Amino acid sequence: MSRGLRFVMTVLVGVSSWSMPLGSQTDATIQYSLQSESQLAGVLVDPVNNRPISFKAVRENDVLTVRLDLDGQSVTVRNGQGELHVDSSRNRSRQFSTLSDGDRLILRRLVTQIATQFKAPTAFQASVLCTMTNLSAWPAAMPLSVSIDSVMKTVGDVSVSIAEIQEARRRAMEELSARTPGGLEPPVVVESIATLCNQIGTKQAACYPTSIAPYRERCEKILVGGTDCTGRCGSTCNGICDGQKYTQDCHSHDRCADVFGLTHRFCNYMFADASDDCKNGLNCVDSPGVWTLTFTWKGYKPGSSGMNVHASRKFSLKDGSAGTWTGTATTLTLNFVNGCKPVYSGKLSGDRLLATGTMKCRTGSGSGTWRATKTNGALAASLPAKTDRLTSASDRRAGDAPSASEPN
């Protein structure tokens, strides 16, 4: 999370001037009282929930403030100017409010309805949606009381200085280095959003609390990506965040959830950091990783090979074939440099763990179909090439032995 991000969520009952029915699954409507480049206000009227939810969002001087009314509870989130703060009108002294399952459900419905209207949201609208979405995933037992700035981090009634967190991280990394062949790892940044786009498919340090007072951490080397999409901000491979954002905070939070459980207080202490990355993290193309490629040239039996797809835009197959790749959130294209130099063009599934498509030779007439599935393996520096050309994905010379790069 950015060291100085301030997140505040408040509730505000607004008066609506017009309404728009949204979505076909419910009769919910949103009645807007204000829409502009920096302001959005209205009420969600949802017969399923049977209670109106008022909201107002304002951006001023690079600070986003979102206010919501959830069944009498006022929650405020303010985001910007290097600080994060979350508060509820029900907080009293050392007693803190939380969100119920019903609160989170209605927030998800609100997000769905707003997103339905804003098909291509502006930066302001996207920030509002992300703020509401993060709140809709708020852990059940986590206090609606968070304050983070450049000096201190507070969740509920527990405050820890940023300096103490940094020192705990340094010591945990030293302990990891002592347990890891090859020596020291790059430092894990505490105060900034650190993208892991170029580390998908490799093992990277994940650090999480093992004690809050005094503050202690443990760091472990954990695979980024895989079929669980570890490190992706959100929930597994589909998540609550737009795009594909893999960051250090989300990677560490995922490991904490694996060790202690998603709603454990240690993981709650990290949630705000990860939710900030959900909003502000760099978008990745998450095709890098270990895949199993299966290909069928017309007139031949299917063949298969292990495939490493690297963030460097290069890929290599276990049979010795290689090339470069391009892709988006929905497509993957493999351009082989050997054999008949085929181009494999494919579409990715919604979770981007399966690719299917067709291929065609650039220096010949061969064509066919292919599919690739992502595995939980870690990328090797390179895959060893086999000398048997008859099992190559890029070059097939005789009989029914398949080759990915050339049917000959």
C-alpha positions in Angstrom: 0.0 0.0 0.0 1.2 3.5 -0.6 2.6 4.8 2.6 0.3 7.7 2.7 -3.0 6.6 1.4 -6.0 7.6 3.4 -9.2 5.5 2.9 -12.3 6.7 4.7 -15.9 5.4 4.2 -18.9 7.3 5.5 -22.6 7.0 5.1 -24.8 9.7 3.9 -28.5 9.7 3.1 -29.1 11.6 -0.1 -32.2 12.9 -1.9 -32.7 11.5 -5.4 -33.9 13.5 -8.3 -34.2 10.7 -10.9 -33.9 7.0 -11.1 -32.6 4.5 -13.6 -33.5 0.7 -13.5 -30.3 -1.3 -13.9 -29.8 -5.0 -14.5 -32.2 -7.7 -15.4 -31.6 -9.9 -12.3 -33.4 -7.6 -9.9 -35.7 -4.6 -9.8 -33.1 -2.5 -8.1 -32.8 1.1 -9.2 -30.3 3.9 -8.5 -31.7 7.4 -8.0 -29.0 9.9 -8.6 -29.0 13.4 -7.1 -25.6 14.4 -8.4 -23.3 13.4 -11.2 -20.2 15.4 -12.3 -16.5 14.9 -13.1 -15.7 14.9 -9.4 -19.0 14.2 -7.5 -21.5 11.3 -7.5 -24.4 10.9 -5.1 -27.6 8.9 -5.0 -29.7 6.1 -3.4 -29.9 2.4 -4.2 -33.4 1.2 -3.9 -33.3 -2.6 -3.8 -36.5 -4.6 -3.1 -34.5 -7.6 -2.3 -32.7 -5.8 0.5 -35.8 -3.8 1.4 -33.8 -0.8 2.6 -32.4 2.2 0.7 -28.6 2.7 0.7 -27.5 6.3 0.2 -24.0 7.2 -1.1 -22.0 10.2 -1.9 -18.5 10.4 -3.4 -16.4 13.6 -3.8 -12.9 14.2 -5.1 -11.3 17.4 -4.0 -7.5 18.3 -4.0 -6.7 14.7 -5.0 -8.6 13.3 -2.0 -11.5 10.9 -2.7 -14.2 10.8 0.1 -16.9 8.1 -0.2 -19.9 8.2 2.2 -22.4 5.3 2.6 -25.4 4.6 4.8 -25.7 0.9 5.7 -28.8 0.2 7.9 -28.1 3.1 10.3 -24.3 2.8 10.2 -22.3 5.6 8.8 -19.0 4.5 7.2 -16.5 7.0 5.7 -13.6 6.3 3.4 -11.1 9.1 2.4 -8.3 8.3 0.0 -5.5 10.6 -0.9 -2.8 13.0 0.3 -0.7 10.1 1.6 -3.0 8.8 4.3 -5.7 6.1 4.8 -8.5 6.3 7.3 -11.6 4.1 7.8 -14.3 4.9 10.4 -17.8 4.1 11.4 -20.4 6.1 13.3 -20.9 3.0 15.5 -17.4 3.0 16.8 -17.3 3.7 20.6 -14.1 4.1 22.5 -12.4 0.6 22.3 -15.5 -1.0 20.8 -15.5 -1.1 17.0 -18.2 -1.8 14.4 -17.8 -4.4 11.6 -19.8 -5.2 8.5 -22.4 -7.9 8.5 -22.9 -10.4 5.7 -26.0 -8.4 4.7 -24.0 -5.2 4.6 -21.4 -6.8 2.3 -24.1 -8.3 0.1 -25.9 -5.0 -0.5 -22.5 -3.3 -1.2 -21.9 -5.9 -3.9 -25.3 -5.2 -5.4 -24.6 -1.4 -5.3 -21.3 -1.9 -7.1 -22.9 -4.1 -9.7 -25.6 -1.6 -10.4 -23.2 1.4 -10.7 -20.8 -0.6 -12.9 -23.7 -1.6 -15.1 -24.3 2.0 -15.9 -20.7 3.1 -16.3 -19.5 0.8 -19.0 -16.4 2.8 -19.6 -15.9 4.6 -16.2 -13.7 7.7 -15.8 -10.8 7.6 -13.4 -13.0 9.2 -10.8 -15.8 6.7 -11.3 -13.4 3.8 -11.3 -11.9 5.0 -8.0 -15.4 5.2 -6.5 -16.2 1.7 -7.7 -12.9 0.3 -6.4 -13.5 1.9 -3.0 -17.0 0.4 -2.7 -15.8 -2.9 -4.0 -13.0 -3.1 -1.4 -15.5 -2.4 1.4 -17.8 -5.2 0.0 -14.9 -7.6 0.7 -14.2 -6.3 4.2 -13.3 -9.2 6.5 -16.1 -10.1 8.8 -14.3 -9.6 12.1 -12.2 -6.6 11.0 -12.9 -3.3 12.8 -14.2 -0.4 10.7 -11.4 1.6 12.2 -8.2 2.0 10.2 -5.7 4.8 10.1 -2.4 4.7 8.2 0.0 7.5 7.5 3.8 7.9 7.1 4.4 7.4 10.9 1.8 5.0 12.3 -0.6 2.2 11.3 -3.7 1.6 13.4 -6.3 -1.2 13.0 -8.9 -1.1 15.8 -7.1 -0.3 19.0 -3.7 -1.7 17.9 -1.2 0.9 16.7 2.3 0.0 15.3 4.8 2.5 14.0 5.9 2.2 10.4 9.5 2.1 11.6 8.7 -1.0 13.8 7.1 -2.7 10.8 10.1 -2.0 8.6 12.5 -3.3 11.2 10.4 -6.5 11.6 10.4 -6.9 7.9 14.2 -6.5 7.7 14.8 -9.1 10.4 12.3 -11.6 8.7 14.1 -11.1 5.4 17.4 -11.8 7.1 16.0 -15.0 8.5 14.6 -16.0 5.1 18.0 -15.4 3.6 19.6 -17.7 6.1 17.2 -20.5 5.2 17.5 -19.9 1.4 20.3 -21.2 -0.8 21.8 -18.4 -2.8 21.9 -15.8 -0.1 20.0 -12.5 0.2 16.9 -11.7 -1.7 15.8 -8.2 -2.9 14.2 -6.2 -0.1 10.4 -6.3 0.3 9.1 -2.7 0.3 6.7 -1.8 3.1 5.7 1.7 2.2 4.9 1.5 -1.6 2.9 -0.5 -4.1 5.4 -3.0 -5.4 4.3 -4.8 -8.6 5.1 -8.4 -9.2 4.2 -8.4 -12.9 7.6 -9.6 -13.9 7.8 -12.2 -11.1 4.7 -14.2 -12.2 5.7 -17.9 -12.3 8.6 -17.4 -9.9 8.9 -17.8 -6.1 9.1 -14.5 -4.2 9.1 -13.5 -0.6 5.8 -13.2 1.1 5.9 -11.6 4.6 3.1 -11.6 7.2 2.7 -10.9 10.9 3.1 -13.6 13.5 2.6 -11.2 16.4 1.1 -7.7 16.5 2.2 -6.5 19.9 5.2 -6.7 19.8 5.2 -6.7 16.0 6.9 -9.7 14.4 6.9 -11.1 10.9 7.9 -14.2 9.0 8.9 -14.3 5.3 8.7 -17.3 3.0 9.4 -17.9 -0.7 6.0 -18.5 -2.3 5.1 -19.0 -6.0 3.5 -16.0 -7.7 0.6 -17.0 -9.9 0.0 -20.7 -10.5 -3.5 -22.1 -10.7 -4.5 -20.2 -7.5 -3.2 -16.9 -8.9 -1.3 -16.2 -5.7 -0.4 -12.6 -5.4 -3.2 -11.3 -7.5 -5.2 -8.6 -5.8 -8.7 -9.9 -5.1 -10.1 -13.4 -4.7 -8.1 -16.2 -6.4 -8.1 -15.9 -10.2 -11.2 -13.8 -10.7 -10.9 -11.5 -7.7 -12.7 -8.2 -6.9 -10.2 -5.9 -8.7 -10.3 -4.7 -12.3 -7.6 -6.1 -14.5 -4.8 -8.4 -13.3 -2.8 -6.8 -10.5 -0.1 -8.8 -8.8 1.6 -6.9 -5.9 3.8 -7.6 -2.9 1.1 -6.7 -0.4 -1.5 -9.0 -2.1 1.1 -11.8 -2.3 1.9 -11.5 1.4 -1.8 -11.3 2.3 -2.5 -14.4 0.3 0.2 -16.3 2.2 -1.2 -15.0 5.5 -4.7 -16.3 4.6 -3.2 -19.7 3.7 -1.4 -19.9 7.0 -3.9 -18.4 9.5 -7.2 -18.1 7.6 -8.7 -15.2 5.7 -10.4 -13.5 8.7 -7.6 -13.9 11.2 -6.6 -10.7 13.0 -3.0 -11.0 11.6 -4.4 -11.0 8.0 -6.9 -8.2 8.9 -3.9 -6.1 9.9 -2.7 -6.4 6.2 -6.0 -6.0 4.5 -6.0 -2.2 4.0 -2.5 -2.5 2.4 -3.7 -5.1 -0.1 -7.0 -3.2 -0.8 -5.0 -0.1 -1.7 -3.0 -2.2 -4.2 -6.3 -3.4 -5.7 -7.1 0.3 -6.5 -3.7 1.6 -7.5 -1.6 -1.4 -8.6 -0.1 -1.8 -12.0 -2.0 -3.9 -14.4 -0.2 -7.1 -15.5 -0.7 -9.5 -18.3 -0.7 -12.7 -16.3 0.1 -15.3 -19.0 3.6 -15.9 -17.6 4.0 -19.2 -15.9 4.2 -22.9 -16.6 1.8 -24.4 -19.1 1.1 -27.7 -20.7 0.6 -27.3 -24.4 -1.5 -29.8 -26.4 -1.5 -29.4 -30.2 -3.2 -31.3 -33.1 -2.0 -30.7 -36.7 -4.5 -31.7 -39.3 -3.9 -35.3 -40.4 -1.8 -36.2 -37.3 -2.3 -37.5 -33.8 -2.2 -34.9 -30.9 1.1 -34.1 -29.2 1.9 -32.2 -26.0 4.8 -30.5 -24.3 5.6 -28.5 -21.2 5.9 -24.8 -21.9 7.5 -21.9 -19.9 6.0 -18.5 -20.7 8.2 -15.7 -19.3 7.5 -12.1 -18.5 10.3 -11.2 -20.9 7.8 -12.0 -23.7 9.7 -15.2 -24.6 8.5 -18.8 -24.3 10.3 -22.2 -24.5 9.0 -25.7 -24.8 10.4 -28.9 -23.3 11.0 -30.2 -26.8 13.3 -27.4 -27.7 10.9 -25.2 -29.6 10.9 -21.5 -28.6 9.6 -18.1 -29.7 8.0 -14.9 -28.5 4.5 -14.2 -27.3 2.0 -11.4 -27.1 -1.2 -11.2 -25.1 -4.0 -9.3 -23.4 -6.4 -10.2 -20.6 -8.3 -12.3 -23.1 -5.8 -13.5 -25.8 -2.5 -15.3 -26.1 -0.5 -15.6 -29.3 2.7 -17.7 -29.6 5.1 -16.9 -32.4 7.5 -19.8 -33.0 11.0 -19.1 -34.4 11.8 -22.6 -35.5 10.2 -25.4 -37.5 7.6 -23.9 -40.0 7.5 -20.9 -37.7 3.8 -21.3 -36.9 1.6 -18.7 -35.2 -0.6 -20.0 -32.4 -3.5 -17.7 -31.9 -5.8 -18.3 -29.0 -8.3 -17.0 -26.5 -8.0 -17.1 -22.7 -10.7 -18.3 -20.3 -12.1 -15.8 -17.8 -9.6 -16.9 -15.1 -6.8 -17.0 -17.7 -5.8 -20.5 -16.8 -6.8 -22.1 -20.1 -6.0 -21.0 -23.7 -7.5 -22.5 -26.8 -7.1 -21.6 -30.5 -5.7 -22.5 -33.9 -2.3 -22.4 -35.4 -0.9 -22.0 -38.9 2.6 -22.3 -40.5 4.2 -19.2 -41.8 6.6 -21.1 -44.0 4.3 -24.0 -45.0 0.7 -25.0 -45.4 0.1 -26.8 -42.1 -2.6 -25.8 -39.7 -4.4 -27.2 -36.6 -5.8 -26.6 -33.2 -4.3 -26.2 -29.8 -5.0 -25.8 -26.1 -2.8 -24.9 -23.1 -3.5 -25.3 -19.4 -1.7 -23.4 -16.6 -0.1 -25.5 -13.9 1.1 -24.8 -10.4 4.8 -25.2 -11.4 7.5 -22.6 -10.9 9.3 -21.3 -14.0 12.7 -22.7 -14.6 15.4 -20.5 -16.2 14.9 -22.6 -19.3 13.5 -26.0 -20.3 16.0 -28.6 -21.5 15.7 -29.3 -25.2 15.2 -32.8 -26.4 17.1 -33.9 -29.5 14.3 -36.1 -30.9 12.8 -33.8 -33.5 9.8 -36.1 -33.9 8.4 -35.0 -30.5 9.0 -31.3 -31.2 6.1 -28.9 -30.9 7.6 -26.7 -33.7 8.8 -29.3 -36.2 7.2 -32.7 -37.1 9.1 -34.7 -39.7 7.6 -38.2 -40.1 4.8 -40.6 -39.1 2.3 -39.9 -36.4 4.8 -38.4 -33.9 3.4 -34.9 -33.3 5.4 -31.7 -33.5 4.2 -28.3 -32.4 6.2 -26.2 -34.8 5.8 -28.0 -38.1 3.7 -30.8 -39.5 5.7 -32.3 -42.3 
